[in-house]
């Protein structure tokens, strides 16, 4: 299978669907209904051909997902470095919170970088959302008839 051609954008290979293998039905054998044994044999051959193509597409898509994950991780690192340059205490000498901001950014990056810490943080946030009190209502309810 050919590798997808790269264009100018780094994201283009991930989103380019033109290089996706096409399931061509013209190469499949034509079913002959006059002989039942032969037609079943041809169906099995046709299914095997389609399965091989589907497996190739599956592995190609898995490869794209892996490349997209790598791309997103590198993009996140770039954005965090850019934000770190903005928040650095040397760039903001008069700001009292500069040191705390850079420490908070480093801690959040450490959580994002470590898979175990990221999973435990996601679990903690899920539990926190589930235990959160329901939103406060004013007691007034409108129906479609009132509007």
Secondary structure, 3 states (H helix, E strand, C coil): CCCCCCCCCCCHHHHCCCCCCCCCHHHCCCCCCCCHHHHHHHHHHHHHHHHHHHHHHHHHHHHHHHHHHHHHHHHHHHHHHHHHHHHCCCCCCCCCCHHHHHHHHHHHHHHHHCHHHHHHHHHHHHHHHHHCCCCCCCCCCCCCCCC
